[in-house]
Amino acid sequence: MTIQYTPLLLKYLKAFQDDPSSKIFAPLAECYLKLGLVDEAIEICKEVLAVSPNFNGGKVALARAYFDKKMYKQVRELLSKIIDEIPENIIAQRLLADSSFMTGHLNEALNAYKMVLYYQPDEREVYAIIKEMETQMYEKGGLLKAGGRPEKVQKIIKLQKMLEKAQKAQGVIIC
């Protein structure tokens, strides 16, 4: 796969080079993630957060990069603090929900999914996940086992991965 540096990415890179403490690093990290350059995204986020440790947008950008690298424990540690301060941060709630689910912290995942749905009531995918998780919990008389995943959630994850592979195969990278 050939990486094409789009005008937007080049603009972010120049702005970041001009002012390394700038908050432009968050969209720059997002562009890196879209290009599959996860390590570069993590590096930039850590670099700036070392200087500006209270920038929650930067922490969410770092959490996204961790999630893409399947570092779910780090995502949970990073976002739990943000969620306490800013519960309406939908991106953080969704990342926390997905990471909690992947690590078997199903009550935490369910609570975070419900917060996403509270702030975005039209979110059908999240509604389906909540419904399936609650159905599974009800049928089993309690919590899901840490290793178990509801079938519909597995299907959604599989479909997302298939879509990503198809986009990569076509060389479709939008930044």
C-alpha positions as CSV (number, residue, x, y, z in Angstrom):
1,M,0.0,0.0,0.0
2,T,1.3,3.4,-1.0
3,I,0.8,6.2,1.5
4,Q,-0.3,9.4,-0.1
5,Y,0.2,12.5,2.0
6,T,-2.9,14.5,1.4
7,P,-2.9,18.3,1.5
8,L,-4.8,18.1,4.8
9,L,-2.2,15.8,6.3
10,L,0.6,18.0,5.0
11,K,-1.1,21.1,6.5
12,Y,-1.3,19.3,9.9
13,L,2.3,18.3,9.7
14,K,3.5,21.8,8.9
15,A,1.4,23.3,11.7
16,F,2.8,20.7,14.1
17,Q,6.4,21.4,13.0
18,D,5.8,25.1,13.4
19,D,4.4,24.6,16.9
20,P,5.0,21.2,18.5
21,S,2.9,22.1,21.5
22,S,-0.1,22.9,19.3
23,K,-3.3,21.0,19.7
24,I,-3.2,20.3,16.0
25,F,-1.5,17.0,16.9
26,A,-4.9,15.4,17.7
27,P,-6.2,15.6,14.1
28,L,-2.7,14.8,12.8
29,A,-2.8,11.6,14.9
30,E,-6.2,10.8,13.5
31,C,-4.8,11.1,10.0
32,Y,-1.9,8.8,10.9
33,L,-4.5,6.3,12.2
34,K,-6.4,6.4,8.9
35,L,-3.2,5.7,7.1
36,G,-2.4,2.8,9.4
37,L,0.5,4.5,11.0
38,V,-0.5,3.7,14.6
39,D,2.9,3.9,16.2
40,E,3.4,7.4,14.7
41,A,0.1,8.5,16.1
42,I,0.9,7.1,19.6
43,E,4.3,8.8,19.5
44,I,2.9,12.2,18.6
45,C,0.2,12.0,21.2
46,K,2.6,11.0,24.0
47,E,5.1,13.7,23.0
48,V,2.5,16.5,23.3
49,L,0.7,15.0,26.3
50,A,4.1,15.1,28.1
51,V,4.0,18.9,27.7
52,S,0.2,19.3,28.1
53,P,-1.0,16.4,30.3
54,N,-4.5,17.9,31.0
55,F,-5.6,18.1,27.3
56,N,-8.5,15.6,27.2
57,G,-8.8,15.8,23.4
58,G,-5.2,14.5,23.2
59,K,-5.9,11.7,25.6
60,V,-8.9,10.6,23.5
61,A,-6.6,10.7,20.4
62,L,-4.1,8.6,22.2
63,A,-6.8,6.2,23.4
64,R,-7.9,5.8,19.7
65,A,-4.4,4.9,18.8
66,Y,-4.1,2.4,21.6
67,F,-7.5,0.9,20.6
68,D,-6.2,0.4,17.0
69,K,-3.2,-1.3,18.4
70,K,-5.4,-3.5,20.6
71,M,-4.0,-2.0,23.8
72,Y,-7.4,-2.2,25.5
73,K,-6.2,-2.0,29.0
74,Q,-4.4,1.3,28.4
75,V,-7.5,2.6,26.7
76,R,-9.6,1.8,29.8
77,E,-7.0,3.3,32.2
78,L,-6.8,6.5,30.1
79,L,-10.5,7.0,29.5
80,S,-11.9,6.1,32.9
81,K,-10.6,9.4,34.2
82,I,-11.9,11.4,31.3
83,I,-15.4,9.9,31.6
84,D,-15.5,10.9,35.2
85,E,-14.8,14.5,34.2
86,I,-16.7,14.7,31.0
87,P,-19.4,12.0,30.8
88,E,-20.9,13.5,27.6
89,N,-17.7,12.7,25.6
90,I,-19.3,10.2,23.2
91,I,-16.0,9.2,21.5
92,A,-14.4,8.4,24.9
93,Q,-17.6,6.6,26.0
94,R,-17.6,4.4,22.9
95,L,-13.9,3.6,23.1
96,L,-14.3,2.8,26.8
97,A,-17.3,0.6,26.0
98,D,-15.6,-1.3,23.2
99,S,-12.3,-1.7,25.2
100,S,-14.1,-2.9,28.3
101,F,-16.0,-5.4,26.2
102,M,-12.8,-6.7,24.6
103,T,-11.2,-7.1,28.1
104,G,-14.2,-8.9,29.6
105,H,-15.3,-6.0,31.8
106,L,-18.9,-6.4,30.7
107,N,-20.7,-4.3,33.3
108,E,-18.4,-1.4,32.6
109,A,-19.0,-1.9,28.8
110,L,-22.7,-2.1,29.2
111,N,-22.7,1.1,31.3
112,A,-20.6,3.0,28.7
113,Y,-22.7,1.8,25.8
114,K,-25.8,3.0,27.7
115,M,-24.2,6.4,28.1
116,V,-23.5,6.6,24.4
117,L,-27.1,5.8,23.7
118,Y,-28.2,8.4,26.3
119,Y,-26.4,11.1,24.4
120,Q,-27.1,9.7,20.9
121,P,-30.5,8.0,21.1
122,D,-30.5,7.3,17.3
123,E,-27.4,5.1,17.5
124,R,-28.9,1.8,16.3
125,E,-25.7,-0.2,16.5
126,V,-25.2,0.7,20.1
127,Y,-28.9,-0.1,20.8
128,A,-28.4,-3.5,19.2
129,I,-25.3,-4.2,21.3
130,I,-27.1,-3.2,24.5
131,K,-30.1,-5.3,23.7
132,E,-28.0,-8.3,23.0
133,M,-25.9,-8.0,26.1
134,E,-28.9,-7.5,28.3
135,T,-30.7,-10.5,26.7
136,Q,-27.6,-12.7,27.2
137,M,-27.3,-11.5,30.8
138,Y,-31.0,-12.2,31.5
139,E,-30.9,-15.6,29.9
140,K,-27.8,-16.7,31.9
141,G,-29.2,-15.3,35.1
142,G,-26.4,-12.8,35.6
143,L,-23.3,-11.6,34.0
144,L,-21.8,-12.8,30.8
145,K,-18.6,-14.8,31.3
146,A,-15.5,-12.8,30.4
147,G,-14.6,-14.9,27.4
148,G,-18.1,-14.9,26.0
149,R,-19.3,-12.4,23.4
150,P,-22.9,-12.0,22.2
151,E,-23.2,-13.3,18.6
152,K,-24.5,-10.0,17.2
153,V,-21.6,-8.1,18.7
154,Q,-19.2,-10.6,17.2
155,K,-20.9,-10.2,13.8
156,I,-20.6,-6.4,14.0
157,I,-16.9,-6.6,14.8
158,K,-16.4,-9.1,12.0
159,L,-18.3,-6.8,9.5
160,Q,-16.2,-3.8,10.6
161,K,-13.0,-5.7,10.0
162,M,-14.2,-6.9,6.6
163,L,-15.0,-3.3,5.6
164,E,-11.6,-2.1,6.7
165,K,-9.9,-4.9,4.7
166,A,-11.9,-4.1,1.6
167,Q,-11.1,-0.4,1.9
168,K,-7.4,-1.2,2.3
169,A,-7.4,-3.6,-0.6
170,Q,-8.9,-0.8,-2.8
171,G,-6.4,1.6,-1.5
172,V,-9.1,3.8,-0.1
173,I,-7.7,6.0,2.7
174,I,-9.4,9.2,3.4
175,C,-7.7,11.7,5.6
